Amino acid sequence: MPTQETRDTSRRPNTDAIRSEMKQLIAHLRRDVERVEEPRAQALFETSAEVIQGLVQTFDDYDTGEEPAFRRRAT
């Protein structure tokens, strides 16, 4: 039966990979803000980048356990 520590270390590479993909998407969206001329599209891309950045922060909080919702309970 896996221990809490085993479960914590096994999920870390998965969150790292997802976080990396989200950061790539943020960079892509911000590059596209500069490439398009239509203001609504620029706002859409920048807003999307900001929302995804919030998700990256949530993944960071999950990994560090700093937020109460993500704190690991002693077993």
VMD Tcl script that builds the backbone (N, CA, C; Angstrom):
set m [mol new atoms 225]
animate dup $m
set s [atomselect $m all]
$s set {name element resname resid chain x y z} {
  {N N MET 1 A 0.851 -1.184 0.000}
  {CA C MET 1 A 0.000 0.000 0.000}
  {C C MET 1 A 0.894 1.245 0.000}
  {N N PRO 2 A 0.646 2.205 -0.917}
  {CA C PRO 2 A 1.499 3.386 -0.983}
  {C C PRO 2 A 1.331 4.271 0.247}
  {N N THR 3 A 2.425 4.834 0.680}
  {CA C THR 3 A 2.385 5.767 1.801}
  {C C THR 3 A 2.041 7.155 1.287}
  {N N GLN 4 A 1.764 8.076 2.204}
  {CA C GLN 4 A 1.478 9.463 1.821}
  {C C GLN 4 A 2.672 10.057 1.082}
  {N N GLU 5 A 3.875 9.761 1.554}
  {CA C GLU 5 A 5.081 10.297 0.915}
  {C C GLU 5 A 5.212 9.792 -0.517}
  {N N THR 6 A 4.926 8.513 -0.741}
  {CA C THR 6 A 4.991 7.946 -2.085}
  {C C THR 6 A 3.990 8.625 -3.004}
  {N N ARG 7 A 2.785 8.832 -2.515}
  {CA C ARG 7 A 1.768 9.506 -3.331}
  {C C ARG 7 A 2.198 10.935 -3.635}
  {N N ASP 8 A 2.778 11.655 -2.663}
  {CA C ASP 8 A 3.206 13.036 -2.870}
  {C C ASP 8 A 4.296 13.129 -3.929}
  {N N THR 9 A 5.285 12.245 -3.880}
  {CA C THR 9 A 6.380 12.324 -4.845}
  {C C THR 9 A 5.948 11.837 -6.219}
  {N N SER 10 A 5.000 10.915 -6.300}
  {CA C SER 10 A 4.576 10.407 -7.604}
  {C C SER 10 A 3.727 11.417 -8.365}
  {N N ARG 11 A 3.034 12.288 -7.680}
  {CA C ARG 11 A 2.199 13.268 -8.388}
  {C C ARG 11 A 2.996 14.499 -8.788}
  {N N ARG 12 A 4.137 14.729 -8.187}
  {CA C ARG 12 A 4.922 15.928 -8.466}
  {C C ARG 12 A 5.342 16.053 -9.933}
  {N N PRO 13 A 5.898 14.993 -10.560}
  {CA C PRO 13 A 6.261 15.144 -11.980}
  {C C PRO 13 A 5.057 15.476 -12.845}
  {N N ASN 14 A 3.895 14.971 -12.499}
  {CA C ASN 14 A 2.692 15.260 -13.265}
  {C C ASN 14 A 2.322 16.739 -13.158}
  {N N THR 15 A 2.357 17.293 -11.955}
  {CA C THR 15 A 2.027 18.715 -11.812}
  {C C THR 15 A 3.097 19.575 -12.464}
  {N N ASP 16 A 4.346 19.143 -12.422}
  {CA C ASP 16 A 5.417 19.891 -13.085}
  {C C ASP 16 A 5.193 19.949 -14.591}
  {N N ALA 17 A 4.803 18.827 -15.191}
  {CA C ALA 17 A 4.580 18.782 -16.636}
  {C C ALA 17 A 3.398 19.664 -17.043}
  {N N ILE 18 A 2.333 19.606 -16.277}
  {CA C ILE 18 A 1.161 20.428 -16.589}
  {C C ILE 18 A 1.500 21.904 -16.437}
  {N N ARG 19 A 2.219 22.253 -15.356}
  {CA C ARG 19 A 2.619 23.643 -15.135}
  {C C ARG 19 A 3.472 24.144 -16.302}
  {N N SER 20 A 4.380 23.325 -16.774}
  {CA C SER 20 A 5.242 23.694 -17.893}
  {C C SER 20 A 4.423 23.971 -19.156}
  {N N GLU 21 A 3.451 23.128 -19.425}
  {CA C GLU 21 A 2.597 23.336 -20.596}
  {C C GLU 21 A 1.780 24.622 -20.467}
  {N N MET 22 A 1.295 24.896 -19.264}
  {CA C MET 22 A 0.527 26.134 -19.066}
  {C C MET 22 A 1.414 27.353 -19.281}
  {N N LYS 23 A 2.656 27.293 -18.822}
  {CA C LYS 23 A 3.577 28.425 -19.022}
  {C C LYS 23 A 3.872 28.636 -20.507}
  {N N GLN 24 A 3.982 27.546 -21.251}
  {CA C GLN 24 A 4.185 27.666 -22.699}
  {C C GLN 24 A 2.972 28.320 -23.352}
  {N N LEU 25 A 1.784 27.941 -22.917}
  {CA C LEU 25 A 0.568 28.536 -23.465}
  {C C LEU 25 A 0.484 30.026 -23.127}
  {N N ILE 26 A 0.870 30.391 -21.910}
  {CA C ILE 26 A 0.889 31.814 -21.520}
  {C C ILE 26 A 1.805 32.595 -22.449}
  {N N ALA 27 A 2.998 32.069 -22.692}
  {CA C ALA 27 A 3.952 32.750 -23.581}
  {C C ALA 27 A 3.380 32.872 -24.992}
  {N N HIS 28 A 2.738 31.822 -25.468}
  {CA C HIS 28 A 2.134 31.851 -26.804}
  {C C HIS 28 A 1.045 32.929 -26.884}
  {N N LEU 29 A 0.174 32.953 -25.893}
  {CA C LEU 29 A -0.902 33.948 -25.879}
  {C C LEU 29 A -0.341 35.365 -25.862}
  {N N ARG 30 A 0.685 35.596 -25.065}
  {CA C ARG 30 A 1.248 36.953 -24.972}
  {C C ARG 30 A 1.975 37.350 -26.246}
  {N N ARG 31 A 2.587 36.397 -26.928}
  {CA C ARG 31 A 3.189 36.706 -28.238}
  {C C ARG 31 A 2.093 37.101 -29.224}
  {N N ASP 32 A 0.983 36.374 -29.169}
  {CA C ASP 32 A -0.105 36.654 -30.098}
  {C C ASP 32 A -0.770 38.005 -29.830}
  {N N VAL 33 A -0.712 38.488 -28.599}
  {CA C VAL 33 A -1.234 39.833 -28.306}
  {C C VAL 33 A -0.520 40.853 -29.183}
  {N N GLU 34 A 0.773 40.647 -29.369}
  {CA C GLU 34 A 1.570 41.571 -30.184}
  {C C GLU 34 A 1.346 41.369 -31.680}
  {N N ARG 35 A 0.898 40.196 -32.057}
  {CA C ARG 35 A 0.751 39.862 -33.489}
  {C C ARG 35 A -0.593 40.273 -34.080}
  {N N VAL 36 A -1.612 40.366 -33.248}
  {CA C VAL 36 A -2.934 40.725 -33.772}
  {C C VAL 36 A -3.175 42.209 -33.566}
  {N N GLU 37 A -3.990 42.760 -34.433}
  {CA C GLU 37 A -4.283 44.192 -34.344}
  {C C GLU 37 A -5.651 44.469 -33.743}
  {N N GLU 38 A -6.503 43.480 -33.745}
  {CA C GLU 38 A -7.875 43.675 -33.277}
  {C C GLU 38 A -7.890 43.749 -31.750}
  {N N PRO 39 A -8.349 44.873 -31.179}
  {CA C PRO 39 A -8.295 45.062 -29.730}
  {C C PRO 39 A -9.032 44.000 -28.918}
  {N N ARG 40 A -10.159 43.511 -29.435}
  {CA C ARG 40 A -10.890 42.487 -28.679}
  {C C ARG 40 A -10.104 41.181 -28.611}
  {N N ALA 41 A -9.431 40.832 -29.691}
  {CA C ALA 41 A -8.593 39.627 -29.690}
  {C C ALA 41 A -7.414 39.810 -28.739}
  {N N GLN 42 A -6.825 40.994 -28.733}
  {CA C GLN 42 A -5.721 41.269 -27.803}
  {C C GLN 42 A -6.191 41.117 -26.360}
  {N N ALA 43 A -7.362 41.661 -26.063}
  {CA C ALA 43 A -7.905 41.549 -24.708}
  {C C ALA 43 A -8.206 40.092 -24.359}
  {N N LEU 44 A -8.744 39.347 -25.310}
  {CA C LEU 44 A -9.028 37.934 -25.090}
  {C C LEU 44 A -7.757 37.162 -24.765}
  {N N PHE 45 A -6.710 37.380 -25.547}
  {CA C PHE 45 A -5.459 36.649 -25.343}
  {C C PHE 45 A -4.804 37.034 -24.023}
  {N N GLU 46 A -4.787 38.318 -23.713}
  {CA C GLU 46 A -4.145 38.752 -22.463}
  {C C GLU 46 A -4.938 38.275 -21.247}
  {N N THR 47 A -6.257 38.356 -21.315}
  {CA C THR 47 A -7.085 37.864 -20.209}
  {C C THR 47 A -6.890 36.366 -20.024}
  {N N SER 48 A -6.835 35.634 -21.112}
  {CA C SER 48 A -6.600 34.189 -21.034}
  {C C SER 48 A -5.255 33.893 -20.384}
  {N N ALA 49 A -4.224 34.640 -20.757}
  {CA C ALA 49 A -2.894 34.452 -20.162}
  {C C ALA 49 A -2.938 34.712 -18.659}
  {N N GLU 50 A -3.659 35.731 -18.238}
  {CA C GLU 50 A -3.755 36.047 -16.813}
  {C C GLU 50 A -4.497 34.954 -16.044}
  {N N VAL 51 A -5.561 34.431 -16.623}
  {CA C VAL 51 A -6.319 33.362 -15.969}
  {C C VAL 51 A -5.443 32.118 -15.822}
  {N N ILE 52 A -4.739 31.766 -16.875}
  {CA C ILE 52 A -3.873 30.581 -16.820}
  {C C ILE 52 A -2.736 30.807 -15.826}
  {N N GLN 53 A -2.236 32.043 -15.727}
  {CA C GLN 53 A -1.211 32.335 -14.722}
  {C C GLN 53 A -1.753 32.078 -13.313}
  {N N GLY 54 A -3.024 32.372 -13.107}
  {CA C GLY 54 A -3.647 32.048 -11.822}
  {C C GLY 54 A -3.664 30.543 -11.566}
  {N N LEU 55 A -3.868 29.763 -12.606}
  {CA C LEU 55 A -3.823 28.307 -12.467}
  {C C LEU 55 A -2.406 27.823 -12.146}
  {N N VAL 56 A -1.419 28.439 -12.765}
  {CA C VAL 56 A -0.025 28.095 -12.454}
  {C C VAL 56 A 0.235 28.350 -10.973}
  {N N GLN 57 A -0.233 29.475 -10.461}
  {CA C GLN 57 A -0.068 29.783 -9.038}
  {C C GLN 57 A -0.768 28.744 -8.166}
  {N N THR 58 A -1.933 28.297 -8.592}
  {CA C THR 58 A -2.660 27.266 -7.849}
  {C C THR 58 A -1.873 25.959 -7.821}
  {N N PHE 59 A -1.256 25.597 -8.929}
  {CA C PHE 59 A -0.412 24.405 -8.957}
  {C C PHE 59 A 0.788 24.573 -8.022}
  {N N ASP 60 A 1.367 25.776 -7.994}
  {CA C ASP 60 A 2.477 26.046 -7.063}
  {C C ASP 60 A 2.012 25.876 -5.621}
  {N N ASP 61 A 0.856 26.429 -5.302}
  {CA C ASP 61 A 0.308 26.322 -3.951}
  {C C ASP 61 A 0.052 24.861 -3.579}
  {N N TYR 62 A -0.439 24.099 -4.526}
  {CA C TYR 62 A -0.692 22.680 -4.294}
  {C C TYR 62 A 0.610 21.949 -3.959}
  {N N ASP 63 A 1.646 22.218 -4.747}
  {CA C ASP 63 A 2.926 21.535 -4.535}
  {C C ASP 63 A 3.594 21.925 -3.220}
  {N N THR 64 A 3.468 23.183 -2.829}
  {CA C THR 64 A 4.123 23.634 -1.598}
  {C C THR 64 A 3.265 23.391 -0.362}
  {N N GLY 65 A 1.960 23.243 -0.562}
  {CA C GLY 65 A 1.060 23.039 0.570}
  {C C GLY 65 A 0.878 24.283 1.416}
  {N N GLU 66 A 1.139 25.449 0.845}
  {CA C GLU 66 A 1.054 26.702 1.598}
  {C C GLU 66 A -0.381 27.152 1.851}
  {N N GLU 67 A -1.264 26.878 0.909}
  {CA C GLU 67 A -2.661 27.260 1.092}
  {C C GLU 67 A -3.348 26.214 1.975}
  {N N PRO 68 A -4.226 26.648 2.863}
  {CA C PRO 68 A -4.892 25.686 3.764}
  {C C PRO 68 A -5.566 24.523 3.032}
  {N N ALA 69 A -6.161 24.784 1.899}
  {CA C ALA 69 A -6.860 23.716 1.169}
  {C C ALA 69 A -5.910 22.639 0.666}
  {N N PHE 70 A -4.639 22.979 0.517}
  {CA C PHE 70 A -3.670 22.037 -0.038}
  {C C PHE 70 A -2.681 21.516 1.004}
  {N N ARG 71 A -2.903 21.838 2.251}
  {CA C ARG 71 A -1.992 21.323 3.279}
  {C C ARG 71 A -2.178 19.831 3.440}
  {N N ARG 72 A -1.068 19.150 3.601}
  {CA C ARG 72 A -1.111 17.713 3.785}
  {C C ARG 72 A -1.415 17.401 5.240}
  {N N ARG 73 A -2.321 16.487 5.424}
  {CA C ARG 73 A -2.693 16.092 6.781}
  {C C ARG 73 A -1.786 14.976 7.245}
  {N N ALA 74 A -1.453 15.022 8.507}
  {CA C ALA 74 A -0.658 13.942 9.086}
  {C C ALA 74 A -1.547 12.696 9.188}
  {N N THR 75 A -0.971 11.555 8.834}
  {CA C THR 75 A -1.752 10.314 8.913}
  {C C THR 75 A -1.189 9.410 9.969}
}
mol reanalyze $m
mol bondsrecalc $m
mol representation Tube
mol addrep $m
